Amino acid sequence: MKTRNSPKQELLAHFAQVAKALAHPVRLELLEALGQGERSVEILAHACSLPMANTSHHLQILRLSGLATSRKEGLQVIYSLADDAVPGIIAALRGLAERQSNEVARIVRDSFERRDTLQAVSRDELIARVKRGEVMVLDVRPASEYAAGHIPDAVNIPVDELPRRLARLPKRREIVAYCRGPYCLLAFEAVEQLRQSGYRARRLQDGYPEWKAEQRPVNTGLHA
C-alpha cells in the first residue's frame, strides 16, 4: 500500500517545482524582461537573443510553475509576471549569491562596482529628494518599457538618445538614472555620459522591477 505524503511534504514538493522553474539562466533573464512589463513571445525572444521555439518552451515552464501568466491577443501570446513579488524572490537569490559565492562577488565587483564607485541612491532617499525638488529622475530604458510602467515624475530618455538631448537636462539638480535592474548597464552608461558632460549624476539602487516589487507608486504611458 502506497504511503500518502503528509500535507507538509506535498507543499514542499510544490515549492520545489517553483524553485526548479527558477533554476535556469534563460528563465531568470525572461523574468527580468517581464519585470519591465508584459511582452509578446516574439519581443521576449528578441530581447533575450533566443529562438522563438526555445523562448516559448521556457515561458511555458514559467507559466506552469505560477511565475508567469499568458493571454492571447490576436495571433500573439502575451506574457506577464504572475505576481509583483517575483522580482523580490530573484533579488533574494541575487543577494545570497553575492554574499556566499566568491566568484559571484568577483564578477559583481569587477563588472559593475568598479564602473561606478559612488554609492547608488536608495529608493527611500530618492522619494525624499524628489519631494524637496533636489533631483531629476531619468529613466534610460526604451520608450516601450517606460510606457509599460515607470517611476512617477521620471523623464524618459533612452540611453542611445542621451547625447543629442543633454541640453534639455538641468545642471543645477543632481540626476538619478535607473534602468532594468542591478545588472543592467544602461544606467551605468548614462551616468558616465552625464558626468563627462559636466552633470552631477548617480544611479538608483537596483531598477524599475525592484521599485515596483515594493509596491511603490508607478505611472504608465509615455508622459511622466
N, C-alpha and C positions, 0 to 999 in steps of 0.2 A: 504494500500500500504506500502510495507516494505521500510523503510528509509535506503538508502545506506550509509555506513560508509565513512567518509572522508579519503583521502589518508593517512593522519597522523594516524588516528585510525587503518587503515589496517596495516600500518607499525608497530605500537605499538603491534598489535596482533601477528605479525610475530616475533618481538623481544621477546615477552612473551613466545613464543614456544621454542625459543633458551634457554631462562632462565629456562624454565620448564625442558628441557633436562639436564641442569646442576644441577638441584635440586635433586640429589640422590648421596649418598656417593659412591656407586658402580661405577656409571658412571664417577665420578670425579677420582676415582682410575684407571679406564680404560684409561681415558685421560692422566693421569700421566704416565702410562705404554706406551702408544702410543707416548708420548713425547720423549722416548728413541729411537724410530724408528718404522717402520712398523712391524706388528706382525700378525700371524695367530690367528684364534679364539681359537684354541687349546692351543697355547702358552699363550695367554691372560688369558684364564680360569685357567691355572696352576699358572700364576704369581699372580692372584688375589684370588686364592683358591675358585673358583666358579664352579658350574656345567656348562657343555658346553651349555645346552639349555638356562640357565639364562644369561650366558655371551653373547650369540648370540642375545637374546632379547634386552639387554641393548645397544649393539653395533648398532643394527638396529635403535633404538631411536636416537642415536648419529648421525648416517648417515642421517636419515630423517631430522634432525634439521640443517644439514650442518656443524656439528662439526667434523665429520669423513667421510672418503671415503673408499670404498672397491673395490677389484678386485679379479678375480678368478685366481688361479694358480694350474692347475690340478684339484684335488678334494677339494683343500683348498680355503678358503676365507681369503684374506689378508686385514687387515685394517691399515689405517694410519690417521694421523691428516689431516683435510681438509685445515688447514691454520696454518702457523707458529705462528700466533698471539694468538692461543688458550691458550698456557701456560701463556701468559700475562694477559688474562682475569681471569684465575684461580689465578694468583698472585695478581691481584687487589682484588678479593674476599677474599683471604687469608689476605691481609694487612688490609682490612676493618674490618674483623672479629677479628683480633688480636688487633686492636685499640679500637673497640667498645664493645667487649664481654669480660667481666671479666673472664668467665670460659675458653674461648679460650686462653686468655693471661696466665692464670694459668697453663694450660696444656703445652703450649709452654715453659714457664719458668721452670716448674718442670721436663719436659721430655726431653728438648733439651738444653736450655740455660745453665742450671746447669751442664750439661755434659761437657761443654767447655766454660770457662769464657773468653778465648782470643777472640778478635774481628776477625771475618771472613775477608778474603781478598776480596776486591771488584773486579769486573771484570776489571775495568779500571786499578786498581793497578796491577793486575796480568799481563796484557798486557805489562805495562811499565817495570815491574821487569823481565819478560821473555826476553824482548829486551836487558836488561842490563846483562843478564846471571846470575841473582841473585837467581833464584828459579828453582826447577824442578816441573813440573805439573804431578800429579798422578791421573789417572782415576781408581777408585776401583770398577767399575761395572763389571758384567760378560763380557766375551770376545765378545759375540754376540752383546751386546748393544754398546760396544766400536766400533766394526766393522761397525755398522749401522751409527755411527756418533760420533765424539769426538772433543775436543778442539785441535787445531794444537799443535804439539810438546808434547802432553800428552803421558805418558807411561802407559800402561795398566797392572796393577797387581790387579786382583780381591782380595777382602779383605781376603778371606779364604786362598789365596796363599801367603799372605804377610809374615807370619812368616818364611817361608823357602826361601824367596827371598830378605830378608832385606839386606844381604851383598852386593847386587848389587846397592844399593841406595847410593847417595853421602851424606857424613856427613858435608861437607863444605857449602852446599847450603840448604836453607830452602825448605821444601817440602810442596806444596799446593795440598791437596787432594780434589776431588769432586766426587759426585755420581749423584743420580737421581733427587734430588731436596731438598728443605729446610727441609722436614720432613723425609728424608731418613737417616737412621742411619749408613749406610756403611762408610761414610766419618768420622763420629764421632768415629767409631770403629777403623778405620785406623789411624787416628791422635793419638788416645790413645795408640795404639800399638807402633807407631813410637816414641812417646815421652818416653814411658817406656824403649825403646831400645836406647835412647840417641840421637835421631834425633830431629832437630828443625822442627816442623810441624804445619800447620794451615789448616783450611778448606776454600774452596772457598765459597763466598756468593751464596746461592741458589745451583743450579746444572746445568747439561747439558741443559735441556729444556729451562731454562731461558736465558742461553747464546745464544742458537740458536734463541730464540724468538726476541732477539735484533739485529738479522741479523749480528751477529759476524761470523768470519771465522770458518768453520767446515771442518774437514777431515773425510774421510771414509776409511774402510779397517782395517786390523789388524796391520798396522805399522803406527807410528806417522809421 
